[in-house]
Amino acid sequence: MPVKQRHSMIGNPNRQNLIEVATCERTINASLERVWENVKDWAYLPHLHADNFNYAELDEADTWGWRIWTDMDGYGYIFDVTTRLKNINCKSFASVG
């Protein structure tokens, strides 16, 4: 599957019908290296967030971030995380598959 939001850091370039459900800003008392290690680690999601991720199957990963297939309450969905290391931020998108 091709990347749906290749440039998602600049908004919604593919004009998907997205609804913003949350924004989170917080200070994390860890090294920047440790924070990015956590952001890039998709495999831990079913273990730490079992209510939201029944499984996590990697679809694609590259310098832009990663995408997994997962399931919650019988609804399969795609979860994308895009990263911009230089600007120290990331965005995530979930959509029903």
C-alpha contacts under 8 A as a table, 3 or more apart, distances in Angstrom:
res1	aa1	res2	aa2	distance
1	M	59	D	7.58
3	V	6	R	5.52
3	V	60	E	7.97
4	K	14	N	7.26
5	Q	8	S	4.91
5	Q	12	N	7.25
5	Q	13	P	7.06
5	Q	14	N	6.72
6	R	64	W	7.12
7	H	10	I	6.06
7	H	11	G	7.49
7	H	12	N	7.85
7	H	13	P	6.74
8	S	11	G	5.15
8	S	12	N	5.72
8	S	13	P	6.64
8	S	82	T	7.05
8	S	91	K	7.66
9	M	82	T	7.23
9	M	83	T	7.85
9	M	84	R	7.66
9	M	90	C	7.67
9	M	91	K	6.92
10	I	13	P	7.41
12	N	15	R	5.43
12	N	16	Q	6.70
12	N	18	L	7.98
13	P	16	Q	7.96
20	E	23	T	7.82
28	I	35	V	7.87
30	A	34	R	6.30
30	A	35	V	6.59
31	S	34	R	5.22
31	S	35	V	6.38
32	L	35	V	5.05
32	L	36	W	6.29
33	E	36	W	5.43
33	E	37	E	6.18
34	R	37	E	4.98
34	R	38	N	6.31
35	V	38	N	5.22
35	V	39	V	6.34
36	W	39	V	4.92
36	W	40	K	6.07
37	E	40	K	5.38
37	E	41	D	6.31
38	N	41	D	5.24
39	V	42	W	7.39
40	K	65	G	7.11
40	K	66	W	7.57
41	D	44	Y	6.41
42	W	45	L	5.88
42	W	56	A	7.38
42	W	58	L	7.97
42	W	66	W	7.76
42	W	68	I	7.68
43	A	46	P	7.24
43	A	56	A	6.37
44	Y	47	H	5.39
44	Y	48	L	6.28
45	L	48	L	5.41
45	L	49	H	5.44
45	L	50	A	7.29
45	L	53	F	6.36
45	L	55	Y	7.88
45	L	56	A	7.05
46	P	49	H	5.33
46	P	50	A	4.83
46	P	52	N	7.49
46	P	53	F	4.78
46	P	54	N	5.69
46	P	55	Y	5.40
46	P	56	A	6.52
47	H	50	A	5.75
49	H	52	N	5.62
49	H	53	F	6.07
50	A	53	F	5.19
50	A	54	N	5.99
51	D	54	N	7.27
51	D	72	M	7.52
52	N	71	D	7.71
52	N	72	M	5.66
53	F	56	A	6.79
53	F	70	T	6.09
53	F	71	D	5.94
53	F	72	M	5.90
54	N	70	T	6.53
54	N	71	D	5.45
54	N	72	M	6.10
55	Y	69	W	7.95
55	Y	70	T	5.38
55	Y	71	D	6.51
56	A	68	I	5.90
56	A	69	W	5.86
56	A	70	T	5.00
57	E	68	I	5.25
57	E	69	W	5.13
57	E	70	T	6.46
58	L	61	A	7.52
58	L	66	W	7.69
58	L	67	R	6.23
58	L	68	I	4.42
58	L	69	W	6.46
59	D	66	W	7.70
59	D	67	R	5.50
59	D	68	I	5.08
59	D	69	W	6.50
60	E	66	W	5.68
60	E	67	R	5.34
60	E	68	I	7.09
61	A	64	W	7.45
61	A	65	G	5.75
61	A	66	W	4.08
61	A	67	R	6.33
62	D	65	G	5.58
62	D	66	W	6.40
63	T	83	T	7.94
64	W	82	T	5.48
64	W	83	T	5.84
64	W	84	R	7.40
65	G	80	D	7.60
65	G	81	V	5.50
65	G	82	T	4.37
65	G	83	T	5.34
66	W	80	D	5.87
66	W	81	V	5.45
66	W	82	T	6.59
67	R	78	I	6.87
67	R	79	F	5.58
67	R	80	D	4.32
67	R	81	V	6.36
68	I	78	I	5.81
68	I	79	F	5.37
68	I	80	D	6.61
69	W	76	G	7.21
69	W	77	Y	5.95
69	W	78	I	4.75
69	W	79	F	6.45
70	T	76	G	5.85
70	T	77	Y	5.58
70	T	78	I	6.31
70	T	79	F	7.33
71	D	74	G	6.11
71	D	75	Y	5.61
71	D	76	G	4.37
71	D	77	Y	5.92
72	M	75	Y	5.51
72	M	76	G	6.61
72	M	77	Y	7.79
75	Y	96	V	6.94
75	Y	97	G	7.89
76	G	96	V	6.08
76	G	97	G	5.51
77	Y	94	A	6.75
77	Y	95	S	5.46
77	Y	96	V	4.12
77	Y	97	G	4.34
78	I	94	A	5.59
78	I	95	S	5.35
78	I	96	V	6.26
78	I	97	G	5.76
79	F	92	S	7.07
79	F	93	F	5.71
79	F	94	A	4.41
79	F	95	S	6.66
80	D	92	S	5.39
80	D	93	F	5.07
80	D	94	A	6.33
81	V	90	C	6.89
81	V	91	K	5.70
81	V	92	S	4.28
81	V	93	F	6.52
82	T	90	C	5.56
82	T	91	K	5.38
82	T	92	S	6.29
83	T	88	I	7.97
83	T	89	N	6.22
83	T	90	C	4.30
83	T	91	K	6.60
84	R	87	N	5.70
84	R	88	I	6.03
84	R	89	N	5.58
84	R	90	C	6.01
85	L	88	I	4.80
85	L	89	N	6.53
85	L	90	C	8.00
